[in-house]
Amino acid sequence: MFSHIRNGFVALAALLAIGAGGETYTIHENVHIGQKIPVVWESTTHEKHTVKVNGQQTESVDTQTTQHFKATITVLAVKDGSATQMRVEVDPSSYDIVKDGDTPEKKTASPLAGKTVTVTRQADESVSNDFKGPDVPDDMDLVEQCLNPDQDYFPNHPVAVGDVWDASDLQAKHSGLGPNDALIAKCRLDSVKDVNGKKIGQITCNGAIVRRMEPGNEEDIEQTMTLQVDMAASQIIGADAKSTSKYVSQPNQPIQRKGGSEMTDKVTSSANPATQPAEPRTP
């Protein structure tokens, strides 16, 4: 299934055979009820594609969108160290910028600016929210992604610098995959350094997704993400990601898609778990 995009993983997969040795680290997310996590997220997407049906063009898109999202997250419920419910208070300064084709870009306040939204992960891994306003899927997507566990990028065993692990199963649960879609992801602990008295680890995660569309059509996505991790807290405090997608259509299909998208994301958090209120204990 991944034969046409697997080559990018050959070098990374080869690292599995390399024993880095040295000090090992256990990284397991451990947020607690009442913990507050400030987040700033800058996401830019350039989507450019065309669609033809039986040789006639029915769609042409050339849009660039930037979302500047600032929020304070409060953890409301936890399971196995990861949040299952959060209150997301979106800062009034949050905004969107849209540029459609050759038209001038338009900057507007985020429809969620100044709003508070509670997001909950259900037992089947789906996410619900209590927002009562108009449907704003792009902005709400950022809010709901805040609930994705940091654990999706962490190993389930101690690792040393240079070690690589498979994160496919965890990430697949929270990637909105359809029944015919597929995902692979590999993560690597690049380094652990002392930064201002803290041990900060760097993890690189490479992934690919195939999303099936109409018969004979799919979207192939490749992503590289670099994460900064507070090792003592087992918490991601920064992330830089770049992804590209390409539409692939078989030549004998009536629907033909061409083009794709490019996306960049930069996320930072100034949370300090050591200063947060502890989870209540049962006497």
Secondary structure, DSSP 8 states (H G I E B T S, - for coil): --TTTGGGGHHHHHGGG----S-EE-------TT-EEEEEEEEEEEEEEEEEETTEEEEEEEEEEEEEEEEEEEEEEEETTEEEEEEEEE-TT-EEEEEETTS--EEEE-TTTT-EEEEEE-TTS-EEE---S---HHHHHHHHHTTS-GGGGS-SS-EETT-EEE-HHHHHHTTT--TT-EEEEEEEEEEEEEETTEEEEEEEEEEEEEEE-STTEEEEEEEEEEEEEETTTTEEEEEEEEEEEEEEE-TTSSEEEEEEEEEEEEEEE---GGGS-------
